[in-house]
Amino acid sequence: MLHSFAKDSGIRLLEYPEDMLTETPLGDIAAYNLLENERRSKIFDAHLTDYYWQRRMVMGFSVRTILAEIQRPKLKGTYITTRGKIVLNGAAAHRARNKLRKDMKFAPESVTIFDRLIDPRSLKLTTAQARSVWIDAKNLHNFFHFTSESLHQAFVAGSLAETFDDITFATKNKRIEPYIERWVADCNALVTPHLSAKAFSQNEADDVPSVVMPISCEHLLYQFSGDHHGKIAAARPAGHNWTGYDAKPHAVKTLQLNSFDQTLVRFREAMVERAQATVRKTWSKLIYTARAEGLARKRVMKGETELIRSLTALGFEVVHFENMSPLEQVKCVNDADCVIGQHSAGLTNMLFAREDAHVFEIATYQTAVSRWVDFIPLCHAAGCHYRLIVVGMDFADEDKDPSFNNDGFFAPVVSEKDTHRIIDIVTSGMKDRKDGRMSGLLRHCRFFMDRNAYAQAYRLLDANMAFFSECPEYWEQRGQLAETCGHNRRAHECYSRLLSLSESDEAWQGLARIKEKQAASGQ
């Protein structure tokens, strides 16, 4: 079912799949459990520790996107095929892979999909015959999926406009949502005036002999040899082995949790630059994003009025992204010190947040367990602070959990107690003015230290030294780790380095403590 470069034809690479991963620090992510339901609270606490912290690598990765020509492309429901094989590309590949696992009912034969690696240089590159570019566009009714899975791929490295006649977000959905047309229009000046979204009929799609597509290397990692295998193994979470591309959820989902596509960053940078240069309107530095009235899919958060009243007293402004142009949304978020909102597609705009900004998502148990992973890569790409606050939901049965497929989404319920706790979480969190990547590193290190996993803490700090060697906070944390472990000479070196970067009280106090310890031990 899945296209394999070792076995199948139908995909001709226009670029070599090399340097597919670039190491990068991860963003700052934390979660707060405000659930009153004891059963759900315990499950979420276990989910938080197991699903996130036990799968957080010591280093993150940006994933390269390359161009390929697809022969006889077929637009299926959730993916594109070539000659009967599914093209492994981005989120569509995750859906195809999950469908395969479901169809095979987790049978043993589903475990190994790709069992031999190809030398990238063994493949012959071709010159594209097609003059059109397709970008796979699924779930066009949802702003999150279109933006985070499709729109950014128009910003692949190199100038598509100089090489190809048109770039189309291709779909079989009959309706192109108005917000898509607005975002595509604002991207035209940044990519090419020939950028568009189009709904193809079955006959139109079948008549296309070939197209060029941007292909995320996320799923090519498991088919090609290269230094990325060593990078992934070196960054794996503590206590887990990297098992490659298989039908078990660990390996692929772990990388997904700790990586993002490079085109997301190019998209972010281009949109922020254009928005700051062209949008004159300003908003408060403190933003609460509410769902606009009249939406087809309403999720009214109970207690929102009281929460907004408390936030506006702190200087927050209520905005509705649905009523703003794309560039206004980008500037509004990029200017903000803090953005708060309930779980919704509008929080996709987290991608445009500054590195020192704070984004708070008010979520339910339902969305926190099943949808948290969707936003995490956007935090990594932006390098910001992202906080998940989990409250109750408007679902009457406390003894069972709703299903998305059967029951749909349920809105959060914010009690008076929750409002006070949310205000405390927000005001306390905003005191951290560091870059989100730095705070994320420190949070990760303290997670290990709180569990006496000192070897893992050293491993984490060693992996990130090249990125933070000029940051005082890094050497303060490293000094504290060495001091905790009784490595006095190493701690002295770290505090001395801290002093050279910042004559802070922490540096002087650290050196004084180490001097006392060395004197007491006769060193």
Phi, psi and omega in degrees: 000323184264136182294132177239127180293339180281339187237333192241154172256184178112342177235123177247119182283136175262348178220151177287137176280071178240161182050048187286337180237138173239128182291141180203145177294157181268163179282180183260113186230134177212162180225149180234128184259106178253017185291136176271332179291114187297319181298309181294323180299315179295319180295318181292321177301318178293320179297318182299311182291313186284313188284322183265295189293329178279356178241006178276119179287163177282348178214142176263176183219140165262137187256131182286152171244134179238168180260142177216153176260126183258123180273136178046059182292142177236127178275109177262185184298314184234007181198175177248142178242158171227121181051042175085358181250142182284128176283118182281105185211111173058217184297328178299325179291323177297320180295317180296319181294318178296322178295321179297315180298320180292315181298324182271359176053041177058030180297152180304325182291351179273354187293304183265121178256313178241119186243005174214143185263148180254139172288120183306324183285352178283344179271144179268123177287150180237163172266133185298133173272330181283149178252002182242146177248130172253137169243121183299123183235107180246161177051052184291350177282351188240120182300320180301308186295319180294317184288314187273349182242341186231304190304317184295338183290346174291347182258030176298151183302145182091167183261105177294328184297326183283341187254326188237156185283324183206154177235123187235131168279105191266135179207162172259356175299132185286337184247128173265116184298144180303324182295329178295315180299323180292314181293320178296319180298320180286341176272346182304314183291341182267339183242291182192146176291353181262022178271131182205167173245137185217137173266117181268139169284166180300318181294319179299315181295321182291337182275355181278117182287324178195155176219160172265137179228141167288128182243119175293138180282000184307318182263351174280343181305328187267002178249338187242146175282162180155176184287352180296330180295318177293321179297316181294316181298321181291334184261000186303154178295156180297134175083002180237143175265150175271117189254002178085192183276110179216182183269004172275149188285341193298300194297309184292317181290331176296313178296320179301323181289339188240022183213169176205158181282138181301330181293337174299320180290318178296319176299312180302309184296318181293318182290320179296315180299316181290319180296317181293332182275337189244334184267122182266338183294147178234157178230173175298156175286349180242118189238132166247120181262118180253158177281129182292150177291150177090004178291146181295321181252097184269135169227094184275119182279119178290135182089002183294323182300315180292322178296316179297321179299318180290324181287320180295332176293339178267000178103009179284144175250136178273128178232157176238107182300330182298335182262011181244152175289162178306313183291330175294319177299316181298312182293319180303313182287319183293332178279342191281144170276332183211136176232128179234142176188160175285164180304119179193167180297335181300334180288356171302333180295354171307330179306331185263004180290150175291162182295333181261007182277158180244131177241124180245122177255124175268114190236168172255169174304320182298309183283329181295319182285323188258339189236358182301319184299336182299319186272340185302314178300330178292323175296317179298318181295322180279332183074027185262189175260129182231123181240128176259122178247114187259119179241184178289174181225160184279062181227120193292325187276108181281347185265355177224166181246138181289153177254138177301316185293319185266327188247340182084191179273149176238140185285153175292156173237116182255112179280172177299320177297317179300319181302314179297319181291322178297316178300318179297318180296316182294310183295323178291316182296324183289350176290340178279108181256012179284162170303138182301327181293320177296313180298324178296320177296314181295320179297318180295317179298317180292330175301314178294315183295323178297338180255013180059025178268067189290326178297322179290325178296317176298317179301317179297311183293323177299317183296330185258004185301319183299333183272334189236015186295342178257012182257124180303321183300326180297312184287330174296314179296319180294322177296318179297320178297312180298321179295317179300323182276359180077017178270076191295319181295318179294320179297320179299318178297320181292315180292329176293320177296319177299318180296325179290334180268329184202114180285068185267163176298324181299321180295312181296317180295320178297315179296322179296317179297315181296322179298319179295317181294320179293322178293320181293329182265000178075021179282000000 
